[in-house]
């Protein structure tokens, strides 16, 4: 006989409580505790089926390691983020802002897989079959191995998977799917946890690769309990700005590959197109000869990308100067301006500073410090740097330029795009061969870099 159990859970962090309260003790948010009723049946169900056979612990030296079988699509950028291809039996979660292109990406991937003769089941809980068909027509998807199903009931989803026997399943989205034995609303903490656990069981027992689309919160995090990201094998974020055509697919967690890789796409009328040379995309609209503009060679995973950093430093009309940054950490900008004031004697207390990474890219590695600092000085002094100069290096609080990783790949990318000088840390010189078409300038301090960059500083 089924029993009902009532509890209160926080919709923000998943904290469980025995009674309702105004403020969640877990995350401190107000009015996030919701009542949820779970139906407890006799015997385990779904993902909570226990094994009846006891297993024995095995010494790690006796465990045989086998390379994971991967299925590669014709979309090389997508394969790169996943670590080389799709692993059968894996559960992949893709999150992103509404309208960013998550459904478009997965529908294109479904078409590529079905064209290889592999059956794909696309389950849409937010759109009807006709709406999905209209998107497929726009993308030019015509293949008999791609099945479309519009349903949110998990039991019907499981039955359809048994009938169709697909190799790949896309669930769009996990927040719309509900378990009929859980009485809470779809998208609640209990529903998301139960449905994800059941889909994980289906993926592992039937060796089916399942992709889940997840909604995101205002802060950009995947909505629902944090355990959702712990349960899946891979977490991907699809990022981009509405005013730019390019999109970035970034790996946040990957049990079968690196988490440092990104894939860059361009959103066109006919769908997403791979960007094989991102540096040319980000530099194609660069205004040469303008004060405040510098170029940095940043690493995104194993790929070097050249990006333009722009600064605008202007006298303030307020008591406290404004500091705004887009694409870089604002605290990093304030730190670099403090170094300039202390080590170079530049009076920036009465200056507003606006820093932006052109193209909407977000950079968070220390190797961009030298380029950001040089860009600020260029705008403050109203002097331009050479358009063929590239800046790479981390800046310390004492004004030293510190070593960075993968310097050879960064310099080679700059040389390939026609840059003639590369400012790098002096400690990075040695142990590798310089490209013949670019001059390497090793600097130990920011004063060395600025002296070489500007004529009348």
C-alpha positions as a Python dict, from the first residue, in 0.01 Angstrom:
ca = {
    (1, 'X'): (0, 0, 0),
    (2, 'X'): (134, 341, -89),
    (3, 'X'): (209, 595, 181),
    (4, 'X'): (242, 971, 150),
    (5, 'X'): (524, 1165, 308),
    (6, 'X'): (514, 1543, 329),
    (7, 'X'): (827, 1756, 360),
    (8, 'X'): (947, 2106, 280),
    (9, 'X'): (1235, 2166, 40),
    (10, 'X'): (1418, 2478, -69),
    (11, 'X'): (1379, 2546, -441),
    (12, 'X'): (1716, 2721, -445),
    (13, 'X'): (1956, 2479, -272),
    (14, 'X'): (1748, 2164, -205),
    (15, 'X'): (1759, 2191, 176),
    (16, 'X'): (1504, 1957, 341),
    (17, 'X'): (1307, 2057, 649),
    (18, 'X'): (1034, 1895, 856),
    (19, 'X'): (822, 2210, 866),
    (20, 'X'): (773, 2528, 667),
    (21, 'X'): (991, 2827, 751),
    (22, 'X'): (1031, 3173, 600),
    (23, 'X'): (1405, 3158, 547),
    (24, 'X'): (1606, 2860, 425),
    (25, 'X'): (1878, 2762, 677),
    (26, 'X'): (2088, 2621, 392),
    (27, 'X'): (2128, 2913, 151),
    (28, 'X'): (1968, 3199, 347),
    (29, 'X'): (1709, 3280, 78),
    (30, 'X'): (1360, 3395, 180),
    (31, 'X'): (1031, 3232, 71),
    (32, 'X'): (1194, 2940, -112),
    (33, 'X'): (1062, 2655, 109),
    (34, 'X'): (792, 2460, -79),
    (35, 'X'): (585, 2167, 43),
    (36, 'X'): (636, 1846, -153),
    (37, 'X'): (451, 1521, -109),
    (38, 'X'): (624, 1198, -202),
    (39, 'X'): (437, 874, -258),
    (40, 'X'): (625, 584, -99),
    (41, 'X'): (535, 245, -245),
    (42, 'X'): (632, -98, -123),
    (43, 'X'): (962, -208, -261),
    (44, 'X'): (1221, -4, -447),
    (45, 'X'): (1144, 157, -780),
    (46, 'X'): (1331, 329, -1064),
    (47, 'X'): (1686, 424, -990),
    (48, 'X'): (1665, 304, -630),
    (49, 'X'): (1662, -68, -711),
    (50, 'X'): (1923, -233, -494),
    (51, 'X'): (2157, -503, -612),
    (52, 'X'): (2078, -850, -474),
    (53, 'X'): (2431, -976, -532),
    (54, 'X'): (2711, -865, -303),
    (55, 'X'): (3031, -753, -474),
    (56, 'X'): (3386, -770, -344),
    (57, 'X'): (3644, -496, -323),
    (58, 'X'): (3922, -525, -582),
    (59, 'X'): (4281, -399, -547),
    (60, 'X'): (4333, -107, -781),
    (61, 'X'): (4632, -274, -949),
    (62, 'X'): (4405, -561, -1060),
    (63, 'X'): (4145, -335, -1222),
    (64, 'X'): (4164, -351, -1602),
    (65, 'X'): (4142, -18, -1778),
    (66, 'X'): (3968, -5, -2114),
    (67, 'X'): (3941, 297, -2337),
    (68, 'X'): (3588, 428, -2365),
    (69, 'X'): (3416, 364, -2697),
    (70, 'X'): (3322, 695, -2857),
    (71, 'X'): (3089, 782, -3142),
    (72, 'X'): (3214, 1087, -3331),
    (73, 'X'): (2980, 1319, -3515),
    (74, 'X'): (3068, 1526, -3818),
    (75, 'X'): (3067, 1833, -3591),
    (76, 'X'): (3430, 1840, -3478),
    (77, 'X'): (3380, 2126, -3234),
    (78, 'X'): (3111, 1927, -3054),
    (79, 'X'): (3338, 1623, -3040),
    (80, 'X'): (3619, 1835, -2895),
    (81, 'X'): (3415, 1945, -2593),
    (82, 'X'): (3298, 1591, -2518),
    (83, 'X'): (3656, 1464, -2524),
    (84, 'X'): (3655, 1307, -2872),
    (85, 'X'): (3297, 1195, -2922),
    (86, 'X'): (2982, 1070, -2751),
    (87, 'X'): (3025, 786, -2502),
    (88, 'X'): (2741, 528, -2516),
    (89, 'X'): (2558, 505, -2184),
    (90, 'X'): (2655, 856, -2077),
    (91, 'X'): (2420, 1121, -1938),
    (92, 'X'): (2499, 1473, -2062),
    (93, 'X'): (2339, 1792, -1927),
    (94, 'X'): (2338, 2108, -2143),
    (95, 'X'): (2236, 2440, -1989),
    (96, 'X'): (2207, 2790, -2130),
    (97, 'X'): (1995, 3103, -2148),
    (98, 'X'): (1653, 3084, -2315),
    (99, 'X'): (1676, 3119, -2693),
    (100, 'X'): (2054, 3080, -2703),
    (101, 'X'): (2030, 2777, -2936),
    (102, 'X'): (2037, 2464, -2718),
    (103, 'X'): (1753, 2295, -2907),
    (104, 'X'): (1902, 2398, -3240),
    (105, 'X'): (2239, 2248, -3147),
    (106, 'X'): (2094, 1918, -3030),
    (107, 'X'): (1864, 1891, -3331),
    (108, 'X'): (2162, 1939, -3562),
    (109, 'X'): (2361, 1679, -3367),
    (110, 'X'): (2061, 1443, -3391),
    (111, 'X'): (2052, 1488, -3767),
    (112, 'X'): (2425, 1414, -3800),
    (113, 'X'): (2392, 1098, -3591),
    (114, 'X'): (2083, 975, -3773),
    (115, 'X'): (2257, 1034, -4107),
    (116, 'X'): (2516, 781, -3990),
    (117, 'X'): (2240, 523, -3956),
    (118, 'X'): (2203, 556, -3577),
    (119, 'X'): (1850, 591, -3445),
    (120, 'X'): (1781, 905, -3240),
    (121, 'X'): (1475, 984, -3027),
    (122, 'X'): (1412, 1356, -2970),
    (123, 'X'): (1173, 1407, -2678),
    (124, 'X'): (1031, 1757, -2651),
    (125, 'X'): (840, 1855, -2339),
    (126, 'X'): (810, 2223, -2431),
    (127, 'X'): (714, 2209, -2798),
    (128, 'X'): (471, 2007, -3002),
    (129, 'X'): (578, 1766, -3274),
    (130, 'X'): (480, 2021, -3539),
    (131, 'X'): (689, 2293, -3380),
    (132, 'X'): (991, 2065, -3371),
    (133, 'X'): (924, 1972, -3733),
    (134, 'X'): (925, 2342, -3833),
    (135, 'X'): (1268, 2387, -3676),
    (136, 'X'): (1390, 2075, -3852),
    (137, 'X'): (1267, 2212, -4185),
    (138, 'X'): (1454, 2537, -4125),
    (139, 'X'): (1772, 2342, -4049),
    (140, 'X'): (1727, 2112, -4347),
    (141, 'X'): (1690, 1795, -4138),
    (142, 'X'): (1538, 1510, -4340),
    (143, 'X'): (1624, 1162, -4213),
    (144, 'X'): (1406, 858, -4133),
    (145, 'X'): (1618, 757, -3833),
    (146, 'X'): (1523, 1067, -3632),
    (147, 'X'): (1209, 1016, -3422),
    (148, 'X'): (1021, 1304, -3259),
    (149, 'X'): (806, 1256, -2949),
    (150, 'X'): (626, 1518, -2742),
    (151, 'X'): (559, 1397, -2388),
    (152, 'X'): (643, 1485, -2026),
    (153, 'X'): (531, 1171, -1840),
    (154, 'X'): (840, 967, -1748),
    (155, 'X'): (658, 633, -1768),
    (156, 'X'): (547, 704, -2127),
    (157, 'X'): (901, 816, -2209),
    (158, 'X'): (1038, 486, -2083),
    (159, 'X'): (782, 288, -2285),
    (160, 'X'): (863, 483, -2601),
    (161, 'X'): (1235, 422, -2555),
    (162, 'X'): (1164, 47, -2531),
    (163, 'X'): (954, 61, -2849),
    (164, 'X'): (1184, 277, -3064),
    (165, 'X'): (1513, 124, -2939),
    (166, 'X'): (1725, 434, -3007),
    (167, 'X'): (2100, 472, -2961),
    (168, 'X'): (2064, 836, -2856),
    (169, 'X'): (1792, 1021, -2666),
    (170, 'X'): (1747, 1398, -2626),
    (171, 'X'): (1518, 1523, -2348),
    (172, 'X'): (1421, 1890, -2391),
    (173, 'X'): (1397, 1979, -2108),
    (174, 'X'): (1448, 1793, -1780),
    (175, 'X'): (1247, 2055, -1588),
    (176, 'X'): (932, 1964, -1783),
    (177, 'X'): (949, 1588, -1719),
    (178, 'X'): (754, 1453, -1423),
    (179, 'X'): (739, 1121, -1243),
    (180, 'X'): (375, 1014, -1190),
    (181, 'X'): (450, 873, -843),
    (182, 'X'): (586, 1206, -718),
    (183, 'X'): (303, 1448, -650),
    (184, 'X'): (506, 1770, -658),
    (185, 'X'): (501, 1997, -961),
    (186, 'X'): (731, 1943, -1260),
    (187, 'X'): (1060, 2126, -1217),
    (188, 'X'): (1057, 2093, -838),
    (189, 'X'): (1353, 1952, -646),
    (190, 'X'): (1198, 1609, -598),
    (191, 'X'): (1079, 1577, -958),
    (192, 'X'): (1412, 1678, -1110),
    (193, 'X'): (1605, 1442, -881),
    (194, 'X'): (1374, 1145, -938),
    (195, 'X'): (1351, 1191, -1315),
    (196, 'X'): (1726, 1235, -1356),
    (197, 'X'): (1792, 925, -1149),
    (198, 'X'): (1552, 721, -1364),
    (199, 'X'): (1706, 851, -1688),
    (200, 'X'): (2051, 768, -1550),
    (201, 'X'): (1933, 412, -1488),
    (202, 'X'): (1798, 389, -1845),
    (203, 'X'): (2124, 521, -1990),
    (204, 'X'): (2344, 279, -1797),
    (205, 'X'): (2132, -35, -1824),
    (206, 'X'): (2041, 7, -2192),
    (207, 'X'): (2372, 166, -2303),
    (208, 'X'): (2195, 471, -2448),
    (209, 'X'): (2356, 815, -2458),
    (210, 'X'): (2103, 1064, -2319),
    (211, 'X'): (2125, 1443, -2350),
    (212, 'X'): (1929, 1657, -2108),
    (213, 'X'): (1848, 2024, -2165),
    (214, 'X'): (1844, 2225, -1842),
    (215, 'X'): (1700, 2567, -1766),
    (216, 'X'): (1925, 2825, -1602),
    (217, 'X'): (1864, 3080, -1327),
    (218, 'X'): (1922, 3454, -1343),
    (219, 'X'): (2278, 3394, -1218),
    (220, 'X'): (2346, 3163, -1514),
    (221, 'X'): (2349, 2840, -1309),
    (222, 'X'): (2143, 2536, -1404),
    (223, 'X'): (1809, 2551, -1225),
    (224, 'X'): (1708, 2284, -978),
    (225, 'X'): (1898, 2105, -703),
    (226, 'X'): (2277, 2106, -713),
    (227, 'X'): (2268, 1727, -705),
    (228, 'X'): (2151, 1735, -1068),
    (229, 'X'): (2500, 1831, -1183),
    (230, 'X'): (2656, 1568, -957),
    (231, 'X'): (2441, 1288, -1096),
    (232, 'X'): (2515, 1337, -1466),
    (233, 'X'): (2842, 1241, -1639),
    (234, 'X'): (2895, 1567, -1829),
    (235, 'X'): (2779, 1924, -1776),
    (236, 'X'): (2798, 2165, -2071),
    (237, 'X'): (2709, 2534, -2080),
    (238, 'X'): (2599, 2698, -2404),
    (239, 'X'): (2691, 3065, -2379),
    (240, 'X'): (2665, 3374, -2595),
    (241, 'X'): (2507, 3714, -2625),
    (242, 'X'): (2192, 3798, -2816),
    (243, 'X'): (2372, 4081, -2998),
    (244, 'X'): (2654, 3856, -3127),
    (245, 'X'): (2626, 3568, -3370),
    (246, 'X'): (2886, 3343, -3211),
    (247, 'X'): (2808, 3088, -2939),
    (248, 'X'): (3046, 2908, -2703),
    (249, 'X'): (2991, 2554, -2576),
    (250, 'X'): (3194, 2512, -2258),
    (251, 'X'): (3254, 2198, -2053),
    (252, 'X'): (3201, 2241, -1679),
    (253, 'X'): (3228, 1873, -1584),
    (254, 'X'): (3330, 1570, -1787),
    (255, 'X'): (3394, 1222, -1653),
    (256, 'X'): (3521, 1109, -1994),
    (257, 'X'): (3742, 1400, -2097),
    (258, 'X'): (3894, 1738, -2019),
    (259, 'X'): (3694, 2027, -1876),
    (260, 'X'): (3916, 2290, -2039),
    (261, 'X'): (3786, 2260, -2396),
    (262, 'X'): (3541, 2494, -2566),
    (263, 'X'): (3360, 2484, -2898),
    (264, 'X'): (3276, 2800, -3090),
    (265, 'X'): (2983, 2825, -3330),
    (266, 'X'): (2828, 3098, -3539),
    (267, 'X'): (2451, 3129, -3542),
    (268, 'X'): (2323, 3170, -3896),
    (269, 'X'): (1981, 3154, -4060),
    (270, 'X'): (2030, 2786, -4139),
    (271, 'X'): (2153, 2690, -3794),
    (272, 'X'): (2486, 2672, -3612),
    (273, 'X'): (2810, 2668, -3809),
    (274, 'X'): (3145, 2562, -3667),
    (275, 'X'): (3412, 2830, -3631),
    (276, 'X'): (3741, 2661, -3711),
    (277, 'X'): (3956, 2973, -3664),
    (278, 'X'): (3812, 3173, -3371),
    (279, 'X'): (4095, 3429, -3371),
    (280, 'X'): (3998, 3560, -3713),
    (281, 'X'): (3636, 3590, -3598),
    (282, 'X'): (3722, 3799, -3292),
    (283, 'X'): (3970, 4024, -3475),
    (284, 'X'): (3786, 4084, -3801),
    (285, 'X'): (3628, 4413, -3683),
    (286, 'X'): (3930, 4540, -3493),
    (287, 'X'): (4000, 4912, -3527),
    (288, 'X'): (4375, 4950, -3570),
    (289, 'X'): (4556, 5258, -3447),
    (290, 'X'): (4306, 5344, -3173),
    (291, 'X'): (4428, 5418, -2816),
    (292, 'X'): (4322, 5162, -2559),
    (293, 'X'): (4328, 4860, -2791),
    (294, 'X'): (4561, 4564, -2734),
    (295, 'X'): (4569, 4200, -2839),
    (296, 'X'): (4616, 3903, -2606),
    (297, 'X'): (4672, 3536, -2689),
    (298, 'X'): (4449, 3351, -2445),
    (299, 'X'): (4422, 2974, -2402),
    (300, 'X'): (4079, 2810, -2407),
    (301, 'X'): (4155, 2450, -2327),
    (302, 'X'): (4422, 2335, -2570),
    (303, 'X'): (4338, 2605, -2825),
    (304, 'X'): (4499, 2951, -2837),
    (305, 'X'): (4263, 3238, -2924),
    (306, 'X'): (4363, 3595, -3006),
    (307, 'X'): (4120, 3848, -2861),
    (308, 'X'): (4109, 4228, -2856),
    (309, 'X'): (4093, 4406, -2520),
    (310, 'X'): (3960, 4762, -2523),
    (311, 'X'): (3993, 5025, -2249),
    (312, 'X'): (3849, 5371, -2206),
    (313, 'X'): (4004, 5584, -1930),
    (314, 'X'): (3849, 5929, -1887),
    (315, 'X'): (3838, 6190, -1608),
    (316, 'X'): (3553, 6130, -1366),
    (317, 'X'): (3287, 6378, -1266),
    (318, 'X'): (3198, 6193, -946),
    (319, 'X'): (3356, 6169, -603),
    (320, 'X'): (3429, 5802, -657),
    (321, 'X'): (3559, 5693, -1000),
    (322, 'X'): (3367, 5420, -1182),
    (323, 'X'): (3527, 5088, -1266),
    (324, 'X'): (3337, 4870, -1514),
    (325, 'X'): (3456, 4552, -1686),
    (326, 'X'): (3292, 4326, -1942),
    (327, 'X'): (3451, 3992, -2020),
    (328, 'X'): (3717, 4018, -1746),
    (329, 'X'): (3697, 4016, -1368),
    (330, 'X'): (3638, 4365, -1233),
    (331, 'X'): (3849, 4290, -924),
    (332, 'X'): (4140, 4202, -1153),
    (333, 'X'): (4105, 4539, -1327),
    (334, 'X'): (4111, 4725, -996),
    (335, 'X'): (4418, 4530, -889),
    (336, 'X'): (4607, 4616, -1210),
    (337, 'X'): (4517, 4984, -1179),
    (338, 'X'): (4649, 4981, -822),
    (339, 'X'): (4977, 4831, -948),
    (340, 'X'): (5004, 5109, -1208),
    (341, 'X'): (4951, 5374, -943),
    (342, 'X'): (5204, 5226, -702),
    (343, 'X'): (5477, 5103, -937),
    (344, 'X'): (5447, 5347, -1228),
    (345, 'X'): (5323, 5658, -1048),
    (346, 'X'): (5015, 5700, -1268),
    (347, 'X'): (4743, 5897, -1092),
    (348, 'X'): (4428, 5702, -1176),
    (349, 'X'): (4223, 5796, -868),
    (350, 'X'): (4031, 6063, -1062),
    (351, 'X'): (3977, 5850, -1373),
    (352, 'X'): (3680, 5639, -1476),
    (353, 'X'): (3787, 5312, -1635),
    (354, 'X'): (3582, 5093, -1870),
    (355, 'X'): (3736, 4766, -1993),
    (356, 'X'): (3580, 4531, -2244),
    (357, 'X'): (3675, 4213, -2424),
    (358, 'X'): (3560, 4263, -2782),
    (359, 'X'): (3325, 4000, -2922),
    (360, 'X'): (3158, 3903, -2596),
    (361, 'X'): (3424, 3651, -2490),
    (362, 'X'): (3492, 3594, -2120),
    (363, 'X'): (3858, 3564, -2016),
    (364, 'X'): (3956, 3451, -1668),
    (365, 'X'): (4318, 3335, -1690),
    (366, 'X'): (4612, 3532, -1539),
    (367, 'X'): (4795, 3552, -1876),
    (368, 'X'): (4571, 3841, -1985),
    (369, 'X'): (4707, 4076, -1715),
    (370, 'X'): (4977, 4236, -1928),
    (371, 'X'): (4738, 4306, -2217),
    (372, 'X'): (4475, 4460, -1987),
    (373, 'X'): (4736, 4676, -1814),
    (374, 'X'): (4886, 4795, -2144),
    (375, 'X'): (4538, 4873, -2276),
    (376, 'X'): (4464, 5091, -1970),
    (377, 'X'): (4792, 5280, -2009),
    (378, 'X'): (4730, 5328, -2382),
    (379, 'X'): (4395, 5494, -2317),
    (380, 'X'): (4520, 5695, -2017),
    (381, 'X'): (4819, 5836, -2209),
    (382, 'X'): (4621, 5856, -2535),
    (383, 'X'): (4900, 5669, -2714),
    (384, 'X'): (4856, 5374, -2943),
    (385, 'X'): (5053, 5053, -2948),
    (386, 'X'): (5161, 4893, -3271),
    (387, 'X'): (4873, 4705, -3433),
    (388, 'X'): (5107, 4409, -3483),
    (389, 'X'): (5197, 4375, -3114),
    (390, 'X'): (5065, 4096, -2891),
    (391, 'X'): (5087, 4089, -2511),
    (392, 'X'): (5107, 3777, -2293),
    (393, 'X'): (5191, 3761, -1924),
    (394, 'X'): (5072, 3759, -1565),
    (395, 'X'): (5138, 4071, -1358),
    (396, 'X'): (5230, 4047, -990),
    (397, 'X'): (5165, 4300, -716),
    (398, 'X'): (5528, 4413, -719),
    (399, 'X'): (5510, 4491, -1090),
    (400, 'X'): (5688, 4179, -1214),
    (401, 'X'): (5572, 3991, -1525),
    (402, 'X'): (5538, 3624, -1435),
    (403, 'X'): (5558, 3304, -1636),
    (404, 'X'): (5249, 3164, -1812),
    (405, 'X'): (5169, 2821, -1951),
    (406, 'X'): (5164, 2707, -2316),
    (407, 'X'): (5366, 3004, -2437),
    (408, 'X'): (5475, 2829, -2755),
    (409, 'X'): (5119, 2769, -2878),
    (410, 'X'): (5022, 3129, -2799),
    (411, 'X'): (5313, 3278, -2992),
    (412, 'X'): (5260, 3045, -3288),
    (413, 'X'): (4896, 3153, -3314),
    (414, 'X'): (5001, 3519, -3308),
    (415, 'X'): (5262, 3461, -3578),
    (416, 'X'): (5010, 3274, -3793),
    (417, 'X'): (4778, 3576, -3792),
    (418, 'X'): (5053, 3820, -3896),
    (419, 'X'): (5165, 3973, -3566),
    (420, 'X'): (5527, 4093, -3568),
    (421, 'X'): (5607, 4132, -3196),
    (422, 'X'): (5506, 3930, -2892),
    (423, 'X'): (5568, 4062, -2541),
    (424, 'X'): (5614, 3763, -2312),
    (425, 'X'): (5763, 3704, -1965),
    (426, 'X'): (6142, 3682, -1972),
    (427, 'X'): (6120, 3360, -1769),
    (428, 'X'): (5930, 3197, -2057),
    (429, 'X'): (6221, 3244, -2299),
    (430, 'X'): (6424, 2930, -2351),
    (431, 'X'): (6351, 2566, -2417),
    (432, 'X'): (6146, 2619, -2733),
    (433, 'X'): (6199, 2742, -3088),
    (434, 'X'): (6070, 3086, -3187),
    (435, 'X'): (5864, 3124, -3506),
    (436, 'X'): (6074, 3298, -3771),
    (437, 'X'): (5824, 3573, -3860),
    (438, 'X'): (5772, 3724, -3514),
    (439, 'X'): (6003, 3910, -3276),
    (440, 'X'): (6000, 3790, -2915),
    (441, 'X'): (6037, 4062, -2653),
    (442, 'X'): (6107, 3924, -2307),
    (443, 'X'): (6008, 4155, -2020),
    (444, 'X'): (6069, 4117, -1649),
    (445, 'X'): (5862, 4408, -1517),
    (446, 'X'): (5572, 4619, -1637),
    (447, 'X'): (5807, 4916, -1676),
    (448, 'X'): (6009, 4715, -1932),
    (449, 'X'): (5693, 4628, -2123),
    (450, 'X'): (5556, 4982, -2124),
    (451, 'X'): (5891, 5131, -2222),
    (452, 'X'): (5912, 4903, -2524),
    (453, 'X'): (5546, 4950, -2617),
    (454, 'X'): (5521, 5330, -2611),
    (455, 'X'): (5759, 5589, -2752),
    (456, 'X'): (5705, 5880, -2513),
    (457, 'X'): (5608, 5724, -2183),
}
